[in-house]
Amino acid sequence: MKLSPKEVREYYQSGRLKIALIGMSNIGKSHFAGRLKAQFDFDTVEVDAVIQSHIGASNMSGHAAWLGQPYSEGYAQRERDAMAIETRASKEAINQCLSRGNAVLDAPGSIIYTDENVQTQLKTKFWRIYLKASSEDEMRLKQLYYNCPKPLIWNGNYNSSLAADPDDAIIVSYSGLLQERAQLYAHMADMTLYAQQLMDKDYDIGKALGLNTKE
């Protein structure tokens, strides 16, 4: 939902501010959520943790192993199953946030592919903040995924013909995935912040969000 600086303060001071953090996996959403929890009056809910409880994974590595790579046998069906589970988990996490005071929803990168009900809830009940990747971030994200894959919904963006080796095709295909998602995140967002700024411990997130500013 769109909020003016005055409305942000009013919602926060009355314990009604719901923030949804959106952006690519590894961009820093959990880090930002942690800073908000530590510095301000926010609860945090991580959708990935709810997903892992549904699939019986104890951590992100187990989650990634369950989904597999886009070239692995049976991936297409697992991706469909994963999005169905993510949609249910997102609804549960949204309800958790709505039952609390000020709350931050740490959303998975693929929340943009969830169903209309989830999208409507986010649009009408949450202030959606997009953590945007710079060109330097994009290079880092590619290398991180290549070296230590997280569960990733490719949504048709993996193209094995782009390289002789399927793992090399991952790197090339990842650029297209980033481009598609950047457009979807930007369209979804009520506010955009560059992720690199948020990594600076001296960056005043209260001022950036209007949480500690008086008119």
N, C-alpha and C positions, 0 to 999 in steps of 0.2 A: 504494500500500500504506500502511496505517496504521502510523505509527511513533511511539513514545513519545520524549520528549526524550532519554532515555538511549540509545535505539536510534539516533536521528539522529546523536548524537556517535560511537557505536561504528561505524556504517556509514561515516561520514565519515573517521574516524581510520584505518580499515582500507582506505580507498580503494574503497569499494563503494557509495557513496551516489549514486543516480540520481534526479534531480529532473526532473519534467515541468511546465513552466509553461503554464497554460491560461488562456484569456480572449479577449476580442475583439481583433481587429486594431486596432493603434494604441493599445492600452491601456498598453503599456510593457513587454511581455515581453522584447523584445530588450535594452532598457535594463537591466532587472533581471538578465538573463543576463550582460550585460557586467560589471555590478558584482560578481556572484558570481565570475566568471572573474578579475577584477582583484584582488579582496580575499581570495579563498580558492583552494584547490587544485581547480579545476574546469575540465574541457574543456566546450565548448559546441557543440551541433549544431543548426543552423537548418533545419527541415523545408522552409520556403519556398525555400531555396537548392537543395535537392535537387529540389523540384518544378520550379523554373525550368530546371534542367539537363535534365529530361525533356522539356519543351516547347520548348526552344531559346530561352528568354527570357534576356536578359542582366541584367535588373533587375526591380523590382516593377512599374514602369510597363508594361514589355513583357508581363509576366504579366497585368496588369489588362486590357490591350488585347486579348490573346488570348481571355480569358474574356468580356469585354464586359459591358454592362449588362443587367439582367433583362428589359428591354423590347426588346432588339435581336434581330434575326432569327437564329434558330438557337441562342439562348441555352440553351434547355432541354436540348438534346443536349450542348452544350459543358459545361453544369453536370454532367451525368452523366459525361462524359469526365473532367472536372476531378476529381471525387470518386474515380474509379477511379485516376487518376494520384496523387492525394494519398494514397490508401490504400497504394499501392506505395511512394511516397516516405517515408511515415511508417514503414513496416516497415524500409526501408533505414536511416533515421535512428535508429530504435530499436536496430537491430543495431550501428550505429556506437557508440552510447552504451554498449551492453552489452559491447563489446569493449575499452572504456577503463576508467580508474579512476573517480574521482568525475566525474560528467558531468551537464550540464543540457541537456534537450531543449526547444528553443524551438519550441513547437507552434503551428501555424496555428489561427485561431479556429474553423475548421470541423472540427477533429480529432474533435469530438463526433459527427460524422456518418460516421466511418470504420467499417470492418467489425469483426466480433466479435473477430477475431484481434488487431487493433490494440488494441481496448479491453481485452482480457484481458492483453496484454503490459503495458499501462500500469498496470492495476490490480494486477498481481502483482509487477512489477519496478521501478516508479517511485513516488516520493513526489510526488503530484500537488498542486501549489499553484495555486490559483485567484486571479488578480489581478482583484478585483472593482471594477466601475465605480460611482462615486458618481453622484448626479444631475447634478453639474457635469461629470463625465467624460462622461456620456451626451450632453449637449449638445455637448461638444467633439468627440466621436466622430462625431456626425451631421454637423457642419459640415466636419470633415476629409474624410469620405467624399464629401460633396457637392462640395467644392472640388477634391479630388484623390483620385479613387476608387482603392481597392486592390481586388485580386481578392476577390470576396465570393460565397460560396455562400448563396443566399437561402432555399433549402429550402422554397419555397412561400409565403414571407412577403411577397413583393412583390405589391401589389394596385394595378393601374393605375387602378382606378375611384375611388381615394381623392382624386385631384386631376385637374384638366383637363390639366395638363402632366405628361408621364411623369417628368421630372426632379423635379418637386415631389412626385409620388407616392413618390419614393425617400425623402424626408425623413419623410413620414408612415408609410410602411411600415417604416422602420428601427426605429421604436419597438417595433413588434411583434416584430421579429427580436431586438432586445435583450432583451425580456422572455422569449422562448422560450429563448434561449441562456443567460440568467442562471440559469434553473432547471436546465438541463442541466449547466452548469459546476458549480453548487453541489452537485448530486447526484453528480457525478464526483469532486469534490475531496476530498483528505485534509486540506487546510489552506487557509484563506482569508485573504488579505491585501488591504487596500484599496490600490488602485493609486496613489492620491494620496500616500500615505505614502512609497511607494518613490521618488517623484520628489524627495523631500527628501534632499539629499546628506548631511545629518547624521543621517538615520534609521539606526539600528544594525541592519542586516539580520542580522548574526551573532547578535545577542541575540534577534531576532525568530524566527530559525530554530533557535536553540539550538546554533549552530556554535562559539560561543566562550564558552559558559557551563559552569561546573563545578557538579556537584551539591554 
